Amino acid sequence: MRLLLTSDTHLPKRAKRLPKPLLDQLPYVDVVLHAGDWVDTATLDLLESRSRRLVGVYGNNDGPGLRARLPEIAYADLDGLRFGVVHETGPARGRENRCAARFPEVDVLVFGHSHIPWDTTAPTGLRLLNPGSPTDRRRQPHCTYMTATVTGGRLTEVELHRLPPR
């Protein structure tokens, strides 16, 4: 099972549209996970229409229209691996232990908010992934998103994709 992970798309404030390399992945992935801060409902509509399955949450910049359609926290069992998706996890210091305590029932937690790519594992085995942002790099050198594969309950081929400058 192929996954695309993204967050903090901030359309149309930070970009006019999602980057072509990210959109080009959609026909090849089984599930898209979006960790919030969509900002506009058109991006949600687009990903819903082009994705086989979309698992998304709202973020702190998402208004009532998005909050009415998306949960604050989403859960999904993907080929035997338990995923959680949430926008904000708090400061980087202590994140692994804090998230392991807050989400003991998941194997992988996808989060956003910081726009900083993140890939660590808590002492409990919880994998934490932040795909960064495909449209707003903030203090990072590149805009980013991630892809991954789930096979038989194992997460493999986690790849951070750096997007060319706009």
C-alpha positions in Angstrom: 0.0 0.0 0.0 1.5 3.3 -1.1 1.0 6.5 1.0 1.4 10.2 0.3 1.8 12.4 3.4 1.3 16.1 3.3 0.4 19.0 5.6 0.3 22.8 5.9 -0.8 23.4 2.3 -2.1 26.9 3.2 -3.8 27.5 -0.1 -4.2 30.1 -1.6 -2.3 32.1 0.9 1.2 30.5 0.5 0.8 29.3 -3.1 -1.9 29.4 -5.8 -2.0 25.6 -6.2 -0.5 22.3 -5.0 2.8 21.6 -6.7 2.7 19.4 -9.8 5.1 16.7 -8.4 2.8 16.2 -5.5 -0.3 16.0 -7.7 1.5 13.7 -10.1 1.8 11.1 -7.2 -1.9 10.9 -6.6 -2.7 8.2 -9.2 0.0 6.0 -7.7 -0.9 6.1 -4.1 -3.6 4.2 -2.2 -4.0 6.7 0.7 -3.3 10.4 1.1 -2.8 11.6 4.7 -3.1 15.4 5.3 -2.2 16.7 8.7 -4.1 20.0 8.6 -3.9 23.7 7.7 -5.6 23.3 4.4 -6.9 26.9 4.7 -9.4 26.5 1.8 -12.0 23.9 1.1 -11.1 23.8 -2.6 -7.9 21.9 -1.6 -9.9 19.4 0.4 -12.3 19.0 -2.5 -9.4 18.5 -5.0 -7.7 15.8 -2.9 -11.0 14.0 -2.1 -11.8 13.9 -5.8 -8.3 12.6 -6.9 -7.5 10.3 -4.0 -8.5 6.7 -3.7 -8.7 7.4 0.1 -8.1 10.6 2.0 -7.4 10.7 5.8 -7.2 14.3 6.9 -7.6 16.6 9.9 -8.1 20.3 10.4 -5.4 22.6 11.7 -5.2 25.8 13.6 -5.6 27.9 10.5 -8.7 26.1 9.2 -12.0 27.8 9.5 -15.5 26.5 10.2 -16.1 25.0 6.7 -13.1 22.7 7.1 -13.8 22.0 10.7 -17.3 20.9 9.8 -15.9 18.3 7.4 -12.7 17.1 9.2 -11.9 15.8 12.6 -9.2 17.2 14.9 -7.6 13.7 15.1 -8.1 10.9 12.6 -7.3 7.2 12.9 -6.9 4.6 10.2 -5.8 1.0 10.0 -3.7 0.6 6.8 -2.7 -2.9 6.0 -2.4 -3.8 9.7 -0.6 -0.6 10.8 -2.4 1.8 13.0 -2.1 5.4 12.0 -3.0 8.6 13.8 -3.1 12.0 12.1 -3.1 15.3 14.1 -2.1 18.8 13.3 -0.2 20.0 16.3 2.0 18.0 18.8 3.6 20.8 20.7 7.3 21.7 21.0 10.0 19.5 19.5 11.6 18.9 23.0 9.9 15.9 24.5 7.7 15.2 21.5 8.4 11.5 21.3 7.4 10.7 24.9 4.5 13.2 24.9 3.0 11.7 21.7 3.6 8.1 22.9 1.6 8.8 26.0 -1.1 10.7 24.1 -1.5 8.1 21.3 -0.7 4.7 22.8 -3.0 2.9 20.4 -1.2 3.9 17.2 2.0 2.7 15.4 2.6 5.8 13.3 1.6 9.4 14.0 1.5 11.9 11.1 1.5 15.5 12.2 2.1 19.0 10.9 2.1 22.6 12.1 5.8 23.3 12.2 6.5 23.0 8.5 9.7 21.1 9.6 10.1 17.6 8.2 10.4 15.1 11.1 11.1 11.4 11.3 11.8 9.8 14.7 10.7 6.9 16.7 9.7 7.1 20.4 11.1 4.6 22.9 7.7 2.8 22.7 8.1 2.2 19.0 5.7 4.9 17.9 7.0 6.4 14.6 6.5 10.2 14.2 6.4 11.7 10.8 5.9 15.3 9.7 6.0 15.8 5.9 6.8 19.5 6.1 4.9 21.7 3.7 4.7 21.5 -0.1 3.9 25.2 -0.4 5.4 27.1 2.6 9.0 26.1 3.5 9.3 28.8 6.2 12.9 28.5 7.5 13.5 25.2 5.7 15.6 25.0 2.5 12.9 23.3 0.5 9.1 22.7 0.4 8.5 19.0 1.1 6.1 16.1 1.3 6.6 12.4 2.0 5.7 9.0 0.5 5.9 5.7 2.2 4.8 2.0 1.8 2.9 -0.2 4.2 3.4 -3.9 3.7 2.1 -6.6 6.1 1.9 -4.2 9.0 5.3 -2.6 8.4 6.2 0.9 7.3 8.9 1.0 4.7 10.3 3.2 2.0 9.6 6.4 3.9 10.9 9.1 1.6 11.1 12.9 2.0 10.6 14.6 -1.3 12.1 18.1 -1.8 10.3 20.3 -4.2 12.1 22.7 -6.6 11.9 26.4 -5.8 8.8 28.1 -7.3 
